[in-house]
Amino acid sequence: MSFGVLTSHAESVDFEAKVLPILKERCFDCHSKEHVDEKTGKTKKPKGKFRMDSPEMMKKGGADGGDLTPGDPAKSTIYTSVTLPDSDDKAMPPKGDRLSKEQQDLIKQWIAEGANFGAWKGAAD
């Protein structure tokens, strides 16, 4: 009788395939470089002075800093803010549906693994 080998290590999170689509869909509208909103014609500045549209800007952080601490999801508001209860003023995203548990877990794992951005360079400054 033979038994299959079980591994305790989950597959590494591919930022470009798994995390980036979540950020583009749910975060970039409020956390990207200053731009004119196509729908309203109004200039939009990054909320909390935090940009998520490039690796450098995510690592730099915003007004409060600590937005991304590679290797430590608990110190990364990119993760902690999406896990806050709806009633918390700092819960993200503030509009629309909250991120699913699966999406939260992907972001957590990606950060825990060191927040590797792969080949993604993001927006130019």
Chimera marker file (.cmm) of the C-alpha trace (Angstrom):
<marker_set name="trace">
<marker id="1" x="0.000" y="0.000" z="0.000" r="1" g="1" b="0" radius="0.5"/>
<marker id="2" x="1.418" y="3.396" z="-0.912" r="1" g="1" b="0" radius="0.5"/>
<marker id="3" x="0.485" y="6.771" z="0.428" r="1" g="1" b="0" radius="0.5"/>
<marker id="4" x="0.670" y="10.058" z="-1.395" r="1" g="1" b="0" radius="0.5"/>
<marker id="5" x="3.089" y="12.628" z="-0.114" r="1" g="1" b="0" radius="0.5"/>
<marker id="6" x="1.454" y="15.589" z="1.551" r="1" g="1" b="0" radius="0.5"/>
<marker id="7" x="3.295" y="18.871" z="1.574" r="1" g="1" b="0" radius="0.5"/>
<marker id="8" x="2.809" y="21.505" z="4.224" r="1" g="1" b="0" radius="0.5"/>
<marker id="9" x="3.926" y="24.323" z="1.964" r="1" g="1" b="0" radius="0.5"/>
<marker id="10" x="1.289" y="26.039" z="-0.099" r="1" g="1" b="0" radius="0.5"/>
<marker id="11" x="2.227" y="27.233" z="-3.553" r="1" g="1" b="0" radius="0.5"/>
<marker id="12" x="3.772" y="30.722" z="-3.561" r="1" g="1" b="0" radius="0.5"/>
<marker id="13" x="1.412" y="33.536" z="-4.450" r="1" g="1" b="0" radius="0.5"/>
<marker id="14" x="2.008" y="34.953" z="-7.922" r="1" g="1" b="0" radius="0.5"/>
<marker id="15" x="1.551" y="38.714" z="-7.426" r="1" g="1" b="0" radius="0.5"/>
<marker id="16" x="0.802" y="39.541" z="-11.062" r="1" g="1" b="0" radius="0.5"/>
<marker id="17" x="-1.701" y="36.708" z="-11.507" r="1" g="1" b="0" radius="0.5"/>
<marker id="18" x="-3.437" y="36.737" z="-8.111" r="1" g="1" b="0" radius="0.5"/>
<marker id="19" x="-2.878" y="39.919" z="-6.086" r="1" g="1" b="0" radius="0.5"/>
<marker id="20" x="-2.510" y="42.636" z="-8.735" r="1" g="1" b="0" radius="0.5"/>
<marker id="21" x="-5.993" y="42.019" z="-10.213" r="1" g="1" b="0" radius="0.5"/>
<marker id="22" x="-7.521" y="42.501" z="-6.738" r="1" g="1" b="0" radius="0.5"/>
<marker id="23" x="-5.607" y="45.742" z="-6.202" r="1" g="1" b="0" radius="0.5"/>
<marker id="24" x="-6.488" y="47.061" z="-9.660" r="1" g="1" b="0" radius="0.5"/>
<marker id="25" x="-10.179" y="46.311" z="-9.173" r="1" g="1" b="0" radius="0.5"/>
<marker id="26" x="-10.587" y="47.392" z="-5.553" r="1" g="1" b="0" radius="0.5"/>
<marker id="27" x="-7.742" y="49.758" z="-4.594" r="1" g="1" b="0" radius="0.5"/>
<marker id="28" x="-6.239" y="51.673" z="-7.503" r="1" g="1" b="0" radius="0.5"/>
<marker id="29" x="-9.199" y="54.013" z="-7.978" r="1" g="1" b="0" radius="0.5"/>
<marker id="30" x="-8.428" y="55.712" z="-4.656" r="1" g="1" b="0" radius="0.5"/>
<marker id="31" x="-4.751" y="54.826" z="-4.232" r="1" g="1" b="0" radius="0.5"/>
<marker id="32" x="-2.974" y="55.740" z="-7.458" r="1" g="1" b="0" radius="0.5"/>
<marker id="33" x="-1.152" y="58.823" z="-8.695" r="1" g="1" b="0" radius="0.5"/>
<marker id="34" x="-3.100" y="62.038" z="-9.089" r="1" g="1" b="0" radius="0.5"/>
<marker id="35" x="-5.339" y="61.838" z="-12.131" r="1" g="1" b="0" radius="0.5"/>
<marker id="36" x="-8.508" y="63.248" z="-13.654" r="1" g="1" b="0" radius="0.5"/>
<marker id="37" x="-11.509" y="60.973" z="-13.129" r="1" g="1" b="0" radius="0.5"/>
<marker id="38" x="-12.941" y="60.132" z="-16.550" r="1" g="1" b="0" radius="0.5"/>
<marker id="39" x="-16.523" y="60.024" z="-15.235" r="1" g="1" b="0" radius="0.5"/>
<marker id="40" x="-16.570" y="63.211" z="-13.175" r="1" g="1" b="0" radius="0.5"/>
<marker id="41" x="-13.765" y="65.262" z="-14.704" r="1" g="1" b="0" radius="0.5"/>
<marker id="42" x="-12.494" y="65.983" z="-11.186" r="1" g="1" b="0" radius="0.5"/>
<marker id="43" x="-8.885" y="65.607" z="-10.108" r="1" g="1" b="0" radius="0.5"/>
<marker id="44" x="-8.392" y="62.675" z="-7.753" r="1" g="1" b="0" radius="0.5"/>
<marker id="45" x="-5.464" y="62.556" z="-5.348" r="1" g="1" b="0" radius="0.5"/>
<marker id="46" x="-4.325" y="59.370" z="-3.619" r="1" g="1" b="0" radius="0.5"/>
<marker id="47" x="-6.276" y="58.838" z="-0.369" r="1" g="1" b="0" radius="0.5"/>
<marker id="48" x="-4.096" y="58.983" z="2.715" r="1" g="1" b="0" radius="0.5"/>
<marker id="49" x="-1.250" y="60.021" z="0.415" r="1" g="1" b="0" radius="0.5"/>
<marker id="50" x="-0.843" y="56.299" z="-0.237" r="1" g="1" b="0" radius="0.5"/>
<marker id="51" x="-0.252" y="55.011" z="-3.739" r="1" g="1" b="0" radius="0.5"/>
<marker id="52" x="-0.556" y="51.358" z="-4.660" r="1" g="1" b="0" radius="0.5"/>
<marker id="53" x="0.162" y="51.707" z="-8.380" r="1" g="1" b="0" radius="0.5"/>
<marker id="54" x="3.871" y="50.846" z="-8.159" r="1" g="1" b="0" radius="0.5"/>
<marker id="55" x="6.072" y="48.691" z="-5.929" r="1" g="1" b="0" radius="0.5"/>
<marker id="56" x="8.112" y="51.719" z="-4.844" r="1" g="1" b="0" radius="0.5"/>
<marker id="57" x="5.025" y="53.658" z="-3.768" r="1" g="1" b="0" radius="0.5"/>
<marker id="58" x="3.623" y="50.694" z="-1.833" r="1" g="1" b="0" radius="0.5"/>
<marker id="59" x="6.917" y="50.227" z="-0.016" r="1" g="1" b="0" radius="0.5"/>
<marker id="60" x="7.155" y="53.961" z="0.704" r="1" g="1" b="0" radius="0.5"/>
<marker id="61" x="3.748" y="54.044" z="2.379" r="1" g="1" b="0" radius="0.5"/>
<marker id="62" x="1.367" y="56.918" z="2.840" r="1" g="1" b="0" radius="0.5"/>
<marker id="63" x="0.632" y="59.580" z="5.430" r="1" g="1" b="0" radius="0.5"/>
<marker id="64" x="0.778" y="57.058" z="8.294" r="1" g="1" b="0" radius="0.5"/>
<marker id="65" x="3.503" y="54.805" z="6.851" r="1" g="1" b="0" radius="0.5"/>
<marker id="66" x="3.578" y="51.070" z="7.547" r="1" g="1" b="0" radius="0.5"/>
<marker id="67" x="1.310" y="50.272" z="4.639" r="1" g="1" b="0" radius="0.5"/>
<marker id="68" x="3.453" y="47.359" z="3.442" r="1" g="1" b="0" radius="0.5"/>
<marker id="69" x="5.921" y="45.519" z="5.632" r="1" g="1" b="0" radius="0.5"/>
<marker id="70" x="7.211" y="42.574" z="3.586" r="1" g="1" b="0" radius="0.5"/>
<marker id="71" x="7.175" y="39.407" z="5.671" r="1" g="1" b="0" radius="0.5"/>
<marker id="72" x="4.755" y="40.817" z="8.276" r="1" g="1" b="0" radius="0.5"/>
<marker id="73" x="1.060" y="41.038" z="7.341" r="1" g="1" b="0" radius="0.5"/>
<marker id="74" x="0.143" y="42.199" z="10.864" r="1" g="1" b="0" radius="0.5"/>
<marker id="75" x="2.239" y="45.360" z="10.358" r="1" g="1" b="0" radius="0.5"/>
<marker id="76" x="0.920" y="45.964" z="6.822" r="1" g="1" b="0" radius="0.5"/>
<marker id="77" x="-2.204" y="48.090" z="6.561" r="1" g="1" b="0" radius="0.5"/>
<marker id="78" x="-2.656" y="46.759" z="3.024" r="1" g="1" b="0" radius="0.5"/>
<marker id="79" x="-3.744" y="43.569" z="4.798" r="1" g="1" b="0" radius="0.5"/>
<marker id="80" x="-5.041" y="44.705" z="8.182" r="1" g="1" b="0" radius="0.5"/>
<marker id="81" x="-7.390" y="47.354" z="6.757" r="1" g="1" b="0" radius="0.5"/>
<marker id="82" x="-9.212" y="44.793" z="4.577" r="1" g="1" b="0" radius="0.5"/>
<marker id="83" x="-9.825" y="42.550" z="7.599" r="1" g="1" b="0" radius="0.5"/>
<marker id="84" x="-11.376" y="45.213" z="9.839" r="1" g="1" b="0" radius="0.5"/>
<marker id="85" x="-15.110" y="45.012" z="10.584" r="1" g="1" b="0" radius="0.5"/>
<marker id="86" x="-17.446" y="47.041" z="8.364" r="1" g="1" b="0" radius="0.5"/>
<marker id="87" x="-18.165" y="49.380" z="11.279" r="1" g="1" b="0" radius="0.5"/>
<marker id="88" x="-14.511" y="50.512" z="11.513" r="1" g="1" b="0" radius="0.5"/>
<marker id="89" x="-13.785" y="53.857" z="9.808" r="1" g="1" b="0" radius="0.5"/>
<marker id="90" x="-10.455" y="52.505" z="8.529" r="1" g="1" b="0" radius="0.5"/>
<marker id="91" x="-11.964" y="49.397" z="6.903" r="1" g="1" b="0" radius="0.5"/>
<marker id="92" x="-11.042" y="49.078" z="3.229" r="1" g="1" b="0" radius="0.5"/>
<marker id="93" x="-12.380" y="49.330" z="0.676" r="1" g="1" b="0" radius="0.5"/>
<marker id="94" x="-14.826" y="51.876" z="2.082" r="1" g="1" b="0" radius="0.5"/>
<marker id="95" x="-17.279" y="51.472" z="-0.801" r="1" g="1" b="0" radius="0.5"/>
<marker id="96" x="-18.702" y="48.369" z="-2.428" r="1" g="1" b="0" radius="0.5"/>
<marker id="97" x="-18.284" y="44.816" z="-1.260" r="1" g="1" b="0" radius="0.5"/>
<marker id="98" x="-15.495" y="43.891" z="1.119" r="1" g="1" b="0" radius="0.5"/>
<marker id="99" x="-12.744" y="41.587" z="-0.067" r="1" g="1" b="0" radius="0.5"/>
<marker id="100" x="-13.574" y="37.905" z="0.222" r="1" g="1" b="0" radius="0.5"/>
<marker id="101" x="-11.795" y="35.723" z="2.778" r="1" g="1" b="0" radius="0.5"/>
<marker id="102" x="-9.939" y="34.108" z="-0.136" r="1" g="1" b="0" radius="0.5"/>
<marker id="103" x="-8.741" y="37.516" z="-1.388" r="1" g="1" b="0" radius="0.5"/>
<marker id="104" x="-7.694" y="38.530" z="2.134" r="1" g="1" b="0" radius="0.5"/>
<marker id="105" x="-5.795" y="35.267" z="2.549" r="1" g="1" b="0" radius="0.5"/>
<marker id="106" x="-3.987" y="35.750" z="-0.783" r="1" g="1" b="0" radius="0.5"/>
<marker id="107" x="-2.822" y="39.222" z="0.250" r="1" g="1" b="0" radius="0.5"/>
<marker id="108" x="-1.766" y="37.923" z="3.667" r="1" g="1" b="0" radius="0.5"/>
<marker id="109" x="0.207" y="35.030" z="2.159" r="1" g="1" b="0" radius="0.5"/>
<marker id="110" x="1.827" y="37.293" z="-0.452" r="1" g="1" b="0" radius="0.5"/>
<marker id="111" x="3.024" y="39.700" z="2.255" r="1" g="1" b="0" radius="0.5"/>
<marker id="112" x="4.150" y="36.850" z="4.539" r="1" g="1" b="0" radius="0.5"/>
<marker id="113" x="6.211" y="35.446" z="1.660" r="1" g="1" b="0" radius="0.5"/>
<marker id="114" x="8.064" y="38.760" z="1.338" r="1" g="1" b="0" radius="0.5"/>
<marker id="115" x="5.763" y="40.761" z="-0.977" r="1" g="1" b="0" radius="0.5"/>
<marker id="116" x="7.506" y="39.810" z="-4.226" r="1" g="1" b="0" radius="0.5"/>
<marker id="117" x="6.183" y="41.952" z="-7.092" r="1" g="1" b="0" radius="0.5"/>
<marker id="118" x="7.640" y="39.746" z="-9.831" r="1" g="1" b="0" radius="0.5"/>
<marker id="119" x="8.303" y="41.689" z="-13.036" r="1" g="1" b="0" radius="0.5"/>
<marker id="120" x="5.566" y="44.283" z="-12.325" r="1" g="1" b="0" radius="0.5"/>
<marker id="121" x="6.923" y="47.836" z="-12.366" r="1" g="1" b="0" radius="0.5"/>
<marker id="122" x="3.628" y="49.706" z="-12.102" r="1" g="1" b="0" radius="0.5"/>
<marker id="123" x="3.012" y="53.327" z="-12.947" r="1" g="1" b="0" radius="0.5"/>
<marker id="124" x="5.816" y="55.663" z="-13.829" r="1" g="1" b="0" radius="0.5"/>
<marker id="125" x="6.095" y="58.689" z="-11.590" r="1" g="1" b="0" radius="0.5"/>
<link id1="1" id2="2" r="1" g="1" b="0" radius="0.2"/>
<link id1="2" id2="3" r="1" g="1" b="0" radius="0.2"/>
<link id1="3" id2="4" r="1" g="1" b="0" radius="0.2"/>
<link id1="4" id2="5" r="1" g="1" b="0" radius="0.2"/>
<link id1="5" id2="6" r="1" g="1" b="0" radius="0.2"/>
<link id1="6" id2="7" r="1" g="1" b="0" radius="0.2"/>
<link id1="7" id2="8" r="1" g="1" b="0" radius="0.2"/>
<link id1="8" id2="9" r="1" g="1" b="0" radius="0.2"/>
<link id1="9" id2="10" r="1" g="1" b="0" radius="0.2"/>
<link id1="10" id2="11" r="1" g="1" b="0" radius="0.2"/>
<link id1="11" id2="12" r="1" g="1" b="0" radius="0.2"/>
<link id1="12" id2="13" r="1" g="1" b="0" radius="0.2"/>
<link id1="13" id2="14" r="1" g="1" b="0" radius="0.2"/>
<link id1="14" id2="15" r="1" g="1" b="0" radius="0.2"/>
<link id1="15" id2="16" r="1" g="1" b="0" radius="0.2"/>
<link id1="16" id2="17" r="1" g="1" b="0" radius="0.2"/>
<link id1="17" id2="18" r="1" g="1" b="0" radius="0.2"/>
<link id1="18" id2="19" r="1" g="1" b="0" radius="0.2"/>
<link id1="19" id2="20" r="1" g="1" b="0" radius="0.2"/>
<link id1="20" id2="21" r="1" g="1" b="0" radius="0.2"/>
<link id1="21" id2="22" r="1" g="1" b="0" radius="0.2"/>
<link id1="22" id2="23" r="1" g="1" b="0" radius="0.2"/>
<link id1="23" id2="24" r="1" g="1" b="0" radius="0.2"/>
<link id1="24" id2="25" r="1" g="1" b="0" radius="0.2"/>
<link id1="25" id2="26" r="1" g="1" b="0" radius="0.2"/>
<link id1="26" id2="27" r="1" g="1" b="0" radius="0.2"/>
<link id1="27" id2="28" r="1" g="1" b="0" radius="0.2"/>
<link id1="28" id2="29" r="1" g="1" b="0" radius="0.2"/>
<link id1="29" id2="30" r="1" g="1" b="0" radius="0.2"/>
<link id1="30" id2="31" r="1" g="1" b="0" radius="0.2"/>
<link id1="31" id2="32" r="1" g="1" b="0" radius="0.2"/>
<link id1="32" id2="33" r="1" g="1" b="0" radius="0.2"/>
<link id1="33" id2="34" r="1" g="1" b="0" radius="0.2"/>
<link id1="34" id2="35" r="1" g="1" b="0" radius="0.2"/>
<link id1="35" id2="36" r="1" g="1" b="0" radius="0.2"/>
<link id1="36" id2="37" r="1" g="1" b="0" radius="0.2"/>
<link id1="37" id2="38" r="1" g="1" b="0" radius="0.2"/>
<link id1="38" id2="39" r="1" g="1" b="0" radius="0.2"/>
<link id1="39" id2="40" r="1" g="1" b="0" radius="0.2"/>
<link id1="40" id2="41" r="1" g="1" b="0" radius="0.2"/>
<link id1="41" id2="42" r="1" g="1" b="0" radius="0.2"/>
<link id1="42" id2="43" r="1" g="1" b="0" radius="0.2"/>
<link id1="43" id2="44" r="1" g="1" b="0" radius="0.2"/>
<link id1="44" id2="45" r="1" g="1" b="0" radius="0.2"/>
<link id1="45" id2="46" r="1" g="1" b="0" radius="0.2"/>
<link id1="46" id2="47" r="1" g="1" b="0" radius="0.2"/>
<link id1="47" id2="48" r="1" g="1" b="0" radius="0.2"/>
<link id1="48" id2="49" r="1" g="1" b="0" radius="0.2"/>
<link id1="49" id2="50" r="1" g="1" b="0" radius="0.2"/>
<link id1="50" id2="51" r="1" g="1" b="0" radius="0.2"/>
<link id1="51" id2="52" r="1" g="1" b="0" radius="0.2"/>
<link id1="52" id2="53" r="1" g="1" b="0" radius="0.2"/>
<link id1="53" id2="54" r="1" g="1" b="0" radius="0.2"/>
<link id1="54" id2="55" r="1" g="1" b="0" radius="0.2"/>
<link id1="55" id2="56" r="1" g="1" b="0" radius="0.2"/>
<link id1="56" id2="57" r="1" g="1" b="0" radius="0.2"/>
<link id1="57" id2="58" r="1" g="1" b="0" radius="0.2"/>
<link id1="58" id2="59" r="1" g="1" b="0" radius="0.2"/>
<link id1="59" id2="60" r="1" g="1" b="0" radius="0.2"/>
<link id1="60" id2="61" r="1" g="1" b="0" radius="0.2"/>
<link id1="61" id2="62" r="1" g="1" b="0" radius="0.2"/>
<link id1="62" id2="63" r="1" g="1" b="0" radius="0.2"/>
<link id1="63" id2="64" r="1" g="1" b="0" radius="0.2"/>
<link id1="64" id2="65" r="1" g="1" b="0" radius="0.2"/>
<link id1="65" id2="66" r="1" g="1" b="0" radius="0.2"/>
<link id1="66" id2="67" r="1" g="1" b="0" radius="0.2"/>
<link id1="67" id2="68" r="1" g="1" b="0" radius="0.2"/>
<link id1="68" id2="69" r="1" g="1" b="0" radius="0.2"/>
<link id1="69" id2="70" r="1" g="1" b="0" radius="0.2"/>
<link id1="70" id2="71" r="1" g="1" b="0" radius="0.2"/>
<link id1="71" id2="72" r="1" g="1" b="0" radius="0.2"/>
<link id1="72" id2="73" r="1" g="1" b="0" radius="0.2"/>
<link id1="73" id2="74" r="1" g="1" b="0" radius="0.2"/>
<link id1="74" id2="75" r="1" g="1" b="0" radius="0.2"/>
<link id1="75" id2="76" r="1" g="1" b="0" radius="0.2"/>
<link id1="76" id2="77" r="1" g="1" b="0" radius="0.2"/>
<link id1="77" id2="78" r="1" g="1" b="0" radius="0.2"/>
<link id1="78" id2="79" r="1" g="1" b="0" radius="0.2"/>
<link id1="79" id2="80" r="1" g="1" b="0" radius="0.2"/>
<link id1="80" id2="81" r="1" g="1" b="0" radius="0.2"/>
<link id1="81" id2="82" r="1" g="1" b="0" radius="0.2"/>
<link id1="82" id2="83" r="1" g="1" b="0" radius="0.2"/>
<link id1="83" id2="84" r="1" g="1" b="0" radius="0.2"/>
<link id1="84" id2="85" r="1" g="1" b="0" radius="0.2"/>
<link id1="85" id2="86" r="1" g="1" b="0" radius="0.2"/>
<link id1="86" id2="87" r="1" g="1" b="0" radius="0.2"/>
<link id1="87" id2="88" r="1" g="1" b="0" radius="0.2"/>
<link id1="88" id2="89" r="1" g="1" b="0" radius="0.2"/>
<link id1="89" id2="90" r="1" g="1" b="0" radius="0.2"/>
<link id1="90" id2="91" r="1" g="1" b="0" radius="0.2"/>
<link id1="91" id2="92" r="1" g="1" b="0" radius="0.2"/>
<link id1="92" id2="93" r="1" g="1" b="0" radius="0.2"/>
<link id1="93" id2="94" r="1" g="1" b="0" radius="0.2"/>
<link id1="94" id2="95" r="1" g="1" b="0" radius="0.2"/>
<link id1="95" id2="96" r="1" g="1" b="0" radius="0.2"/>
<link id1="96" id2="97" r="1" g="1" b="0" radius="0.2"/>
<link id1="97" id2="98" r="1" g="1" b="0" radius="0.2"/>
<link id1="98" id2="99" r="1" g="1" b="0" radius="0.2"/>
<link id1="99" id2="100" r="1" g="1" b="0" radius="0.2"/>
<link id1="100" id2="101" r="1" g="1" b="0" radius="0.2"/>
<link id1="101" id2="102" r="1" g="1" b="0" radius="0.2"/>
<link id1="102" id2="103" r="1" g="1" b="0" radius="0.2"/>
<link id1="103" id2="104" r="1" g="1" b="0" radius="0.2"/>
<link id1="104" id2="105" r="1" g="1" b="0" radius="0.2"/>
<link id1="105" id2="106" r="1" g="1" b="0" radius="0.2"/>
<link id1="106" id2="107" r="1" g="1" b="0" radius="0.2"/>
<link id1="107" id2="108" r="1" g="1" b="0" radius="0.2"/>
<link id1="108" id2="109" r="1" g="1" b="0" radius="0.2"/>
<link id1="109" id2="110" r="1" g="1" b="0" radius="0.2"/>
<link id1="110" id2="111" r="1" g="1" b="0" radius="0.2"/>
<link id1="111" id2="112" r="1" g="1" b="0" radius="0.2"/>
<link id1="112" id2="113" r="1" g="1" b="0" radius="0.2"/>
<link id1="113" id2="114" r="1" g="1" b="0" radius="0.2"/>
<link id1="114" id2="115" r="1" g="1" b="0" radius="0.2"/>
<link id1="115" id2="116" r="1" g="1" b="0" radius="0.2"/>
<link id1="116" id2="117" r="1" g="1" b="0" radius="0.2"/>
<link id1="117" id2="118" r="1" g="1" b="0" radius="0.2"/>
<link id1="118" id2="119" r="1" g="1" b="0" radius="0.2"/>
<link id1="119" id2="120" r="1" g="1" b="0" radius="0.2"/>
<link id1="120" id2="121" r="1" g="1" b="0" radius="0.2"/>
<link id1="121" id2="122" r="1" g="1" b="0" radius="0.2"/>
<link id1="122" id2="123" r="1" g="1" b="0" radius="0.2"/>
<link id1="123" id2="124" r="1" g="1" b="0" radius="0.2"/>
<link id1="124" id2="125" r="1" g="1" b="0" radius="0.2"/>
</marker_set>
